[in-house]
């Protein structure tokens, strides 16, 4: 049975981007990147807001060069093999394969999409994920804590949402990144 999974890298103080919109402090090392790739392997569909899609669409060509690291090649292949749904009122058309545009995030439609899926569905980006959290759709949270405190910016979890969580996995990596996986209770 497919699940709706929220997966993000964030700073220790809970931000996916700092106040300047930067996230260069969040680049995982090879060990953590290989782990992330394996965690992403069951995902068949990614849900993005426009801004997260604009960040991630670089993976359409990244990882195709002969000198690229294996983890980069693997993640690029996973990205290109997955379907992508972009929620945007301003984006005219997708610029990547296997991508469609939806004008509004409709919780009922997302619930049906997950129920009909044979592979997991991932919601990426805290702005779009806030809609999924508020609708009670997220079933699992995968948080990768980068060894950095950035002091402000875009929060990994939305304000005003309370969740009961059960820790189902954790792992520390050589680069100082820490993974914590939670199942959403209820």
C-alpha positions in Angstrom: 0.0 0.0 0.0 1.4 3.4 -1.0 2.0 6.1 1.6 2.2 9.9 1.4 5.7 10.7 2.7 7.2 14.1 3.6 11.0 14.1 3.2 13.2 17.1 3.7 16.7 18.1 4.7 16.7 20.8 7.3 19.0 22.6 9.7 19.2 21.5 13.3 17.0 24.5 14.2 14.4 23.4 11.7 14.8 25.4 8.5 15.0 24.1 4.9 16.4 27.4 3.7 17.9 30.3 5.5 16.6 33.9 5.5 18.4 34.5 2.2 16.8 31.4 0.6 20.1 29.5 0.6 20.5 25.9 1.5 24.1 25.1 0.5 24.7 24.1 4.1 22.3 21.2 3.5 24.2 19.3 0.8 24.6 15.7 2.1 27.9 13.8 2.0 28.2 10.6 -0.1 27.1 8.2 2.7 24.0 10.3 3.5 23.2 10.8 -0.2 23.3 7.0 -0.8 20.9 6.5 2.1 18.6 9.2 0.8 18.6 7.5 -2.6 17.6 4.2 -1.1 14.8 5.9 0.9 13.6 7.6 -2.3 13.6 4.4 -4.4 10.0 3.3 -3.4 8.7 6.7 -4.5 6.7 6.7 -7.8 5.3 10.2 -7.8 6.6 13.5 -6.4 4.3 16.4 -5.5 5.9 19.8 -5.7 4.9 23.4 -5.4 6.3 25.7 -8.1 9.4 26.9 -6.1 10.5 23.4 -5.0 9.9 22.2 -8.6 12.2 25.0 -9.9 14.9 23.8 -7.5 14.5 20.1 -8.3 14.1 20.3 -12.0 17.8 20.5 -12.4 17.8 16.8 -11.8 16.4 16.3 -15.3 20.0 16.6 -16.5 22.1 16.3 -13.4 23.8 12.9 -12.9 24.1 12.3 -16.6 27.8 13.2 -17.0 30.5 10.6 -17.0 32.3 12.3 -14.1 29.3 12.6 -11.9 29.4 10.8 -8.5 27.5 7.6 -8.3 25.1 9.0 -5.8 24.4 11.9 -8.1 23.8 9.5 -11.1 21.5 7.3 -8.9 19.4 10.2 -7.6 19.1 11.7 -11.1 17.9 8.4 -12.5 15.3 8.1 -9.7 14.1 11.7 -10.4 13.8 11.0 -14.1 11.9 7.7 -13.6 9.3 9.2 -11.2 6.1 11.0 -12.1 5.9 14.6 -11.0 2.9 16.8 -10.1 3.5 20.5 -9.8 0.9 22.6 -8.0 1.1 26.1 -9.5 -1.2 28.9 -10.6 1.6 30.6 -12.5 3.6 27.9 -14.3 2.4 27.6 -17.9 3.8 24.2 -18.7 6.3 21.7 -17.3 9.9 21.7 -18.5 10.6 18.1 -17.5 9.4 14.8 -18.6 6.7 12.8 -16.7 5.4 16.1 -15.2 1.9 17.6 -15.1 0.6 20.9 -13.7 -2.3 21.1 -11.3 -3.7 24.6 -10.5 -4.9 23.7 -6.9 -3.9 21.3 -4.2 -7.2 19.3 -3.7 -6.9 17.0 -0.7 -9.5 14.6 -2.0 -7.7 14.2 -5.3 -4.4 13.6 -3.5 -6.0 11.1 -1.2 -7.4 9.2 -4.2 -4.0 9.4 -6.0 -2.2 7.8 -3.0 -4.9 5.2 -2.6 -4.6 4.2 -6.3 -0.8 4.2 -6.3 1.3 1.1 -6.2 4.4 3.1 -5.1 4.8 5.8 -2.5 4.0 9.4 -3.2 6.3 12.1 -1.8 5.3 15.7 -1.0 8.3 18.0 -1.1 8.7 21.5 0.1 7.3 22.9 3.3 4.8 25.2 1.7 3.0 22.5 -0.3 3.4 20.0 2.6 1.6 22.4 4.9 -1.6 21.8 2.8 -1.1 18.0 3.1 -0.4 18.2 6.8 -3.5 20.3 7.5 -5.6 17.9 5.5 -4.3 14.9 7.5 -2.7 13.2 4.4 0.9 12.8 5.5 1.6 9.3 6.8 5.4 9.4 7.3 8.0 12.1 7.9 11.6 11.6 6.9 13.8 14.4 8.3 17.5 14.7 7.6 19.1 17.1 10.1 22.1 18.9 8.6 24.9 19.9 11.1 24.1 23.6 10.9 22.1 26.2 12.8 20.9 29.0 10.4 18.8 31.1 12.8 15.8 31.7 10.6 14.2 31.2 7.2 11.7 28.7 5.7 10.5 26.2 8.4 10.5 22.5 7.7 7.1 22.1 9.5 4.1 24.5 9.2 3.0 26.6 12.2 -0.2 25.6 13.8 0.0 21.9 12.9 0.2 19.4 15.8 1.2 15.8 15.0 1.6 12.7 17.1 4.6 10.9 15.8 6.2 7.4 16.3 9.9 7.2 15.7 10.5 4.3 13.4 14.1 4.8 12.3 17.2 6.9 13.0 20.8 7.0 11.7 23.9 9.1 12.1 26.2 9.7 9.1 29.9 10.5 9.0 29.3 14.0 7.8 27.3 14.8 10.9 23.9 14.6 9.2 21.3 12.7 11.2 18.2 10.9 9.8 15.0 10.5 11.8 12.0 8.7 10.4 8.5 9.1 11.9 5.2 7.5 11.3 2.3 9.9 11.8 -0.1 8.6 14.5 -3.8 8.6 14.0 
